[in-house]
């Protein structure tokens, strides 16, 4: 075919049009806990993977993830500040250990046994982070944006020797993370502040006689090796923190990437909630297969435990009210959110 001057010019023009290049964005993602802890591993398998999947649909952007899980950059007592200061772009913030900086985030922990349904708990907290200004601003004032939420499965007491009931922990030293030490008030037990990263050694060395913890955390750290008796109370679930991004890092991202992360965060939260349900019993079974013994508490022992507690909800709320933080209103919003979703709290903390 003979090429005319006009056709030649058109072909040259088409060839000269550049194809849009894919932009690579470098982000560091980190945690204090290892990826064998399920909600940390799901940052990789769900949040990061889903973000990549969404971005691949257009091919405009690709994220180069620089991973620093398992305490490579910071420990459990620095999860909030490390995201706030940009030590990592994205990280899991462990709200249990941030009582002073994230006071409203402690509501579920100070109103224990209100729900044993992690998906409902997370749905309630998601609603609050989106629609309760005080709760959202509590996080955002630390130069971070929340992307996904985390909760716990159900709590039991792991000990060196079996318990017959809640009265048996009177005088014992029980490891518990931060605010959850309040769950031991009125029981006669002494709370030893710790985290999943410390429980094994604490029990092994006699710093504590056992731990108040959850199956999905206890299994990967092999707590059952040193505390082989799982005294099963089926204690309530609690809000435990968030996958969050440094606000400056967030502001630097293209809108398409931001939207992908928002969608991935929602997917992470929903998947994590269901995972807590699906894997709780499996984790207990795995520990039994490895030599642990489940000690089923007699009927009524969980209620007995709850009713031993002082009014820890008001002990938490009152000083916040004095500081101008309306903790009572937030507690009511949290408890009503659970009730609206069909939950029947073991104790009506907001009405005492």
C-alpha positions as CSV (number, residue, x, y, z in Angstrom):
1,X,0.0,0.0,0.0
2,X,1.3,3.4,-1.0
3,X,1.7,5.7,1.9
4,X,0.3,9.2,1.2
5,X,1.9,12.2,3.0
6,X,-1.3,12.6,5.1
7,X,-1.4,8.9,6.1
8,X,2.3,9.0,7.0
9,X,1.8,12.0,9.2
10,X,-1.1,10.3,11.0
11,X,1.0,7.1,11.6
12,X,3.9,9.1,12.9
13,X,1.6,11.1,15.2
14,X,0.1,7.8,16.6
15,X,3.5,6.3,17.2
16,X,4.6,9.5,19.1
17,X,1.8,9.3,21.6
18,X,3.4,8.0,24.8
19,X,1.7,5.1,26.7
20,X,1.0,6.2,30.4
21,X,3.6,4.6,32.6
22,X,2.6,2.8,35.8
23,X,3.7,4.7,38.9
24,X,5.3,2.8,41.7
25,X,4.6,4.0,45.2
26,X,6.8,3.0,48.1
27,X,5.1,2.4,51.4
28,X,6.4,0.9,54.6
29,X,3.9,-1.4,56.5
30,X,4.8,-2.6,60.0
31,X,3.6,-4.0,63.2
32,X,4.8,-4.8,66.7
33,X,3.4,-8.4,66.5
34,X,4.4,-11.2,64.1
35,X,2.3,-12.2,61.1
36,X,1.5,-15.6,62.8
37,X,-0.9,-13.5,64.9
38,X,-4.0,-13.7,62.7
39,X,-5.1,-10.0,62.5
40,X,-1.5,-9.0,61.6
41,X,-1.1,-11.7,59.0
42,X,-4.4,-10.5,57.5
43,X,-2.8,-7.1,56.8
44,X,-0.7,-9.0,54.2
45,X,-3.3,-11.5,53.0
46,X,-6.3,-9.2,53.0
47,X,-5.6,-5.4,53.2
48,X,-2.4,-5.4,51.1
49,X,-3.5,-8.1,48.7
50,X,-6.9,-6.4,48.2
51,X,-5.3,-3.0,47.6
52,X,-3.0,-4.6,45.0
53,X,-5.9,-6.3,43.4
54,X,-8.0,-3.2,43.0
55,X,-5.1,-1.1,41.7
56,X,-4.3,-3.8,39.1
57,X,-7.7,-3.3,37.5
58,X,-6.5,0.0,35.9
59,X,-2.7,-0.6,36.1
60,X,-2.1,3.1,36.8
61,X,-0.4,2.5,40.2
62,X,1.6,-0.2,41.9
63,X,2.6,-0.3,45.5
64,X,6.0,-1.5,46.6
65,X,5.4,-2.7,50.1
66,X,8.4,-2.5,52.4
67,X,7.4,-4.9,55.2
68,X,8.6,-4.7,58.8
69,X,6.3,-6.9,60.8
70,X,7.1,-8.6,64.1
71,X,8.7,-5.7,65.9
72,X,11.4,-4.9,63.4
73,X,10.8,-1.1,63.8
74,X,9.0,-0.8,67.1
75,X,7.5,-2.7,70.0
76,X,4.0,-3.0,71.3
77,X,4.3,0.1,73.5
78,X,5.0,2.4,70.4
79,X,2.4,1.4,67.9
80,X,0.5,4.7,67.9
81,X,3.5,7.0,68.0
82,X,5.3,5.1,65.2
83,X,2.5,5.6,62.8
84,X,1.9,9.2,64.0
85,X,5.6,10.1,63.5
86,X,6.0,8.3,60.2
87,X,8.4,5.7,61.4
88,X,6.1,3.5,59.3
89,X,3.5,4.7,56.8
90,X,1.0,2.0,57.7
91,X,0.8,0.0,60.9
92,X,-1.5,-1.8,63.3
93,X,-2.2,0.4,66.3
94,X,-2.7,-1.5,69.5
95,X,-5.3,0.6,71.3
96,X,-5.3,-1.5,74.5
97,X,-1.9,0.0,75.3
98,X,-2.9,3.6,74.5
99,X,-5.3,4.4,77.3
100,X,-4.1,8.0,77.7
101,X,-4.1,8.9,74.0
102,X,-7.1,6.9,72.9
103,X,-9.5,7.1,75.8
104,X,-12.8,6.5,74.0
105,X,-11.3,3.5,72.3
106,X,-11.3,1.8,75.7
107,X,-15.1,1.8,75.9
108,X,-15.6,-1.9,75.0
109,X,-12.8,-2.9,77.3
110,X,-14.3,-1.0,80.2
111,X,-17.8,-2.4,79.5
112,X,-16.7,-6.1,79.4
113,X,-18.9,-9.1,78.5
114,X,-21.2,-6.8,76.5
115,X,-20.9,-9.0,73.4
116,X,-19.4,-12.3,72.4
117,X,-20.0,-11.6,68.7
118,X,-16.9,-10.1,67.1
119,X,-18.5,-9.2,63.7
120,X,-21.3,-7.3,65.5
121,X,-18.7,-5.5,67.7
122,X,-16.7,-4.5,64.6
123,X,-19.8,-3.3,62.7
124,X,-20.7,-1.2,65.7
125,X,-17.2,0.3,66.0
126,X,-17.1,1.0,62.2
127,X,-20.4,2.9,62.5
128,X,-18.9,4.9,65.4
129,X,-15.6,5.7,63.6
130,X,-17.6,7.0,60.6
131,X,-20.4,8.9,62.4
132,X,-19.2,9.8,65.9
133,X,-17.1,12.9,65.6
134,X,-15.4,12.5,69.0
135,X,-14.3,9.0,68.3
136,X,-13.0,9.8,64.8
137,X,-11.1,12.9,66.0
138,X,-9.6,10.9,68.8
139,X,-7.6,9.0,66.2
140,X,-7.1,11.8,63.6
141,X,-5.6,14.2,66.2
142,X,-2.6,11.9,66.2
143,X,-1.9,12.5,62.5
144,X,-3.3,9.2,61.4
145,X,-6.2,7.9,59.3
146,X,-8.0,4.7,60.3
147,X,-8.3,2.2,57.4
148,X,-9.4,-1.0,59.1
149,X,-10.5,-2.1,62.6
150,X,-9.5,-5.0,64.8
151,X,-11.2,-6.9,67.7
152,X,-10.5,-9.9,69.8
153,X,-12.1,-13.3,69.9
154,X,-13.3,-14.5,73.3
155,X,-11.3,-14.3,76.5
156,X,-10.3,-17.2,78.8
157,X,-7.8,-17.6,81.6
158,X,-4.7,-19.7,80.8
159,X,-3.0,-21.1,83.9
160,X,-0.3,-23.5,85.1
161,X,-2.9,-25.3,87.3
162,X,-6.6,-25.9,86.6
163,X,-9.3,-23.6,88.1
164,X,-12.6,-24.8,89.5
165,X,-14.1,-21.3,89.2
166,X,-13.4,-17.6,89.1
167,X,-12.8,-17.6,92.9
168,X,-9.6,-19.6,92.4
169,X,-7.7,-16.7,90.9
170,X,-7.8,-14.9,94.2
171,X,-4.2,-14.1,95.0
172,X,-2.8,-15.2,91.6
173,X,-0.7,-13.1,89.3
174,X,-2.4,-12.9,85.9
175,X,-0.9,-11.3,82.8
176,X,-3.2,-9.0,80.9
177,X,-2.8,-6.3,78.2
178,X,-3.1,-2.7,79.5
179,X,-6.7,-1.8,80.2
180,X,-7.9,-5.5,80.3
181,X,-6.2,-5.7,83.7
182,X,-9.5,-4.0,84.9
183,X,-11.3,-7.3,84.2
184,X,-9.5,-8.7,87.2
185,X,-10.6,-6.1,89.7
186,X,-12.7,-7.5,92.4
187,X,-11.5,-11.0,91.8
188,X,-8.5,-10.8,94.1
189,X,-6.1,-11.5,91.3
190,X,-3.1,-9.2,90.6
191,X,-2.9,-8.0,87.0
192,X,0.6,-8.1,85.4
193,X,0.8,-5.7,82.4
194,X,1.9,-7.5,79.3
195,X,1.1,-8.4,75.7
196,X,1.1,-11.5,73.5
197,X,4.8,-10.9,72.9
198,X,5.5,-11.2,76.7
199,X,3.1,-13.8,78.1
200,X,5.1,-16.9,77.4
201,X,8.2,-15.7,79.1
202,X,6.2,-14.1,82.0
203,X,4.5,-17.4,82.8
204,X,7.6,-19.5,82.2
205,X,9.7,-17.4,84.6
206,X,7.1,-17.0,87.3
207,X,6.4,-13.3,86.7
208,X,2.8,-14.4,86.4
209,X,0.8,-17.6,87.1
210,X,-1.2,-17.4,83.9
211,X,-2.7,-15.0,81.4
212,X,-6.1,-13.5,80.5
213,X,-6.0,-13.9,76.7
214,X,-7.7,-15.2,73.6
215,X,-7.3,-18.4,71.7
216,X,-6.1,-16.8,68.4
217,X,-3.4,-15.0,70.2
218,X,-2.4,-17.8,72.5
219,X,-2.0,-20.5,69.9
220,X,0.7,-18.9,67.7
221,X,2.8,-17.9,70.8
222,X,2.4,-21.5,72.2
223,X,1.2,-20.2,75.5
224,X,-0.3,-23.6,76.2
225,X,3.2,-25.0,76.6
226,X,3.7,-23.1,79.9
227,X,0.1,-22.5,80.8
228,X,-1.6,-25.8,79.7
229,X,-4.9,-25.3,81.4
230,X,-7.4,-23.3,79.4
231,X,-10.1,-22.3,81.8
232,X,-13.0,-21.6,79.5
233,X,-15.2,-18.7,80.5
234,X,-16.0,-17.5,76.9
235,X,-15.5,-13.9,78.0
236,X,-16.6,-11.1,75.7
237,X,-14.9,-9.7,72.7
238,X,-13.3,-6.2,72.7
239,X,-12.2,-3.6,70.3
240,X,-8.4,-3.8,70.1
241,X,-7.2,-1.2,67.6
242,X,-6.9,-0.3,63.9
243,X,-4.8,-0.6,60.8
244,X,-3.9,3.0,60.2
245,X,-1.9,5.2,57.9
246,X,0.2,8.3,58.7
247,X,-1.8,11.3,57.6
248,X,1.1,12.9,55.7
249,X,1.6,9.6,53.8
250,X,-2.1,9.5,53.1
251,X,-2.3,13.0,51.8
252,X,0.6,12.2,49.4
253,X,-1.3,9.4,47.7
254,X,-3.3,9.7,44.5
255,X,-7.0,9.6,44.9
256,X,-7.2,6.2,43.1
257,X,-4.8,4.7,45.6
258,X,-6.7,6.2,48.6
259,X,-10.0,4.8,47.3
260,X,-8.4,1.4,46.9
261,X,-7.2,1.4,50.4
262,X,-10.5,2.5,51.8
263,X,-12.2,-0.4,50.1
264,X,-9.4,-2.8,51.1
265,X,-9.8,-1.6,54.7
266,X,-13.5,-2.4,54.8
267,X,-12.7,-5.8,53.3
268,X,-10.1,-6.4,56.0
269,X,-12.4,-5.4,58.8
270,X,-15.3,-7.6,57.6
271,X,-13.0,-10.6,56.9
272,X,-11.2,-10.2,60.2
273,X,-14.5,-10.3,62.1
274,X,-15.6,-13.5,60.5
275,X,-12.2,-15.0,60.9
276,X,-12.4,-14.5,64.6
277,X,-15.6,-16.6,64.7
278,X,-14.3,-19.3,62.3
279,X,-11.0,-19.8,63.9
280,X,-11.7,-19.5,67.6
281,X,-12.8,-23.1,68.1
282,X,-10.2,-24.4,65.7
283,X,-7.5,-22.6,67.8
284,X,-8.7,-24.2,71.0
285,X,-8.8,-27.6,69.3
286,X,-5.3,-27.2,68.0
287,X,-4.0,-26.4,71.5
288,X,-5.7,-29.5,72.9
289,X,-4.0,-31.6,70.2
290,X,-0.7,-30.1,71.3
291,X,-1.3,-31.1,74.9
292,X,-3.4,-28.4,76.5
293,X,-6.5,-29.2,78.6
294,X,-9.7,-27.2,78.4
295,X,-11.4,-26.8,81.7
296,X,-15.0,-25.9,81.1
297,X,-16.2,-23.5,83.8
298,X,-19.5,-24.4,85.6
299,X,-22.6,-22.7,84.4
300,X,-22.9,-19.2,85.8
301,X,-19.2,-18.6,86.5
302,X,-18.9,-16.0,83.7
303,X,-21.8,-14.1,85.1
304,X,-20.3,-14.5,88.6
305,X,-17.1,-13.0,87.2
306,X,-18.9,-10.0,85.6
307,X,-20.8,-9.3,88.8
308,X,-17.6,-9.3,90.9
309,X,-16.3,-6.3,89.0
310,X,-16.8,-2.8,90.4
311,X,-18.5,-0.3,88.1
312,X,-15.4,-0.1,85.9
313,X,-17.3,1.6,83.2
314,X,-18.0,4.6,85.4
315,X,-14.5,4.5,86.8
316,X,-13.3,4.9,83.3
317,X,-15.9,7.5,82.2
318,X,-15.9,9.8,85.2
319,X,-12.4,11.3,84.9
320,X,-12.9,11.7,81.2
321,X,-16.1,13.6,81.8
322,X,-14.1,15.9,84.1
323,X,-11.7,16.5,81.3
324,X,-14.5,17.5,78.9
325,X,-14.6,14.2,77.1
326,X,-18.2,12.9,77.0
327,X,-17.4,9.3,77.7
328,X,-20.9,8.6,79.0
329,X,-22.4,9.6,75.7
330,X,-19.9,7.4,73.8
331,X,-20.5,4.5,76.2
332,X,-24.3,4.8,75.6
333,X,-23.7,5.0,71.8
334,X,-21.6,1.8,71.9
335,X,-24.0,-0.2,74.1
336,X,-27.1,1.0,72.1
337,X,-25.2,0.1,68.9
338,X,-24.8,-3.5,70.2
339,X,-28.5,-3.7,71.3
340,X,-29.7,-2.4,67.9
341,X,-27.8,-5.3,66.3
342,X,-29.5,-7.9,68.5
343,X,-27.0,-8.2,71.4
344,X,-28.0,-8.6,75.0
345,X,-25.1,-7.4,77.2
346,X,-24.3,-9.4,80.3
347,X,-24.3,-6.2,82.3
348,X,-25.9,-2.8,81.3
349,X,-22.9,-0.7,82.0
350,X,-24.4,2.4,80.5
351,X,-27.4,2.3,82.8
352,X,-25.8,1.8,86.2
